[in-house]
Amino acid sequence: MTSIDGAIRPAQPADLSELVPLMEAYCGFYDTAPGAAALTVLAQSLLAEPECEGMQMLARDRHGRAVGFATMYWSWDTTEAVRIAIMHDLYVDPEVRGTGVGRALIEACGAEAARRGKGRLDWQTAPGNVRAQRLYDAVTADRSTWVCYGLAL
């Protein structure tokens, strides 16, 4: 049994005070700091337009404390002509890593994406994030051979 006891659900407006600090910690892990105000705007945008934009899933432990989140954005895959979910963020509080929270968030994202008619859940991680890669390799997902690029605009 994981430390969350199945308490993963879509984030709600009342969750922002706990969700945003988790988002800040996630950004800190990747050495970025957009700030709480910008992250709040991002989360509020997802809350306002979950059918168009995407959504966030929030994990709570058995005591009700927020311990992890995942952000999914909706997109298309042209090569398969199918709507997909892109899990852009997955973060688990360091205190509860290794207890199944990350896997449970992936499973919850997959279930929610399927419920919304998405054909696939995709995600990526930094090459040096070996701990995350061990988790991702352990779930029933295929490792991509694609090389990702980003162009700042």
N, C-alpha and C positions, 0 to 999 in steps of 0.2 A: 504494500500500500504506500502511495506517495504521501508526502507531507501536506498535500493540498486536499486530499479526500474528495476529489472531483469538483472542487469549487472553482471552475473556470467558466466564465460567461462573458458575453460582449460588454465592453466598458460602457458605463452610463455617465451622464453629467455629474452625478454625485461622487464619482470615482476620481475626478480630476486632481483633487488634492493629494491623492496617493499615487496616481498614475504618472503625473508629471515628474515627481522626483525619481521614479524608476526610469523614465525616459532620459532624464539628465544623467543618471548613472550609466545608462547604455551609451550615451554620447561621450561621456568621460572615458569609457572603455576604449573608444575609437579616437580619443584625443581631439574631440570637437566640443564646442560649448555654445550652441545657438542661444541658450538662455531659456529660463522658465516661461517668459512671456511668449516667445516664438513657438515653443513646444506646446503651450496651451492653445495657441491659435491652430496649430496642426491638429491636435486632438479634438478641438471643437469643430473643425471642418469635417473630420471623419464622423463625428457624432451627428452633425447636421445633414450629411449626405451619404449615409451608409450604402445606399443602392448604387450610387454613381461613383463615389470616391474609393471606399473601402471601409475597414473597421479595425478596431483593436480588441483583443481578447485580454482579459485580466485574470490572473491566478491569485487565489487567496489560500493561506494556510488554514489549518483547522481552527485557529483562533480568530480568523477573519482578517488577518494582516495581508495586505497586497505584497506578493513575493515575486511576481513576474508578469511580463506582458509580451504580446506579439502584435505586430501591425501588419495587416494585409491590405494590398491595393489591388483593384480589379484591372485587368488588361485583356488583350487578345494575343493569341499565338497564330500568326499568319500561316506558318507552315502546316498547322493542323486545323486551321479555321475554327478555333475553339476559344471560348472565354476561359481565362485562367485567373488564379489568385497568385499574387506574388507576396510571399511573407518577407517583407523587407527588414523587419526587426524581430529579434527574439532575445529577450533578456530575462535572466533569473538572478535574484538576489544571491550574492556569493554565499550567504549563510545557509542556503538551502540547495545549492548546486549538488548534483549527484543523487538527489532524492526522487527523481522522476518528474519534477515540475516541467523541465524543458520538453521532455517527450510528451507529457500530457498537453502542453500548449500546442505542439505540432499536431497531435491527434485532434485537438479541439478545432484548430484552424482548418485541418483537412475536412472534418465533419461539417463545419460551418460553410466552407467553400462548396462542398458537394451539395449541401442543402440549398445553396443559392445557385446551383446549376453550373458551377465552374467545372471544367474538364480536368484540371490539374492544379496542384499547388507547387510552386517553384520557390526556391530561396537560394541565397549565396552567403558566403562568409569570407572574411579576410584569410589569405593564405596562411598567415601565422597563427590563426585561432584554432590550434590543434584540438583543444578540449571540445569545442563546438563540433569540429569535424568528426571526432569519435562518436558523439551523439548522433550526428546526421548519418554517419556510416552504419549505425546500429538500427536505424529505422528502415522501413521498407521503401527507400527512395533510391533513385539512380543518381550517381554522381555525374554531373555534366562535364563535357569536354570543352565547352565554350569558354572563351576568354572574354572577360568583361572590360569595357572601357567607359570612361566618363568624360564629358566635355563641359567644363564650367562655362556658363553663359552670363 
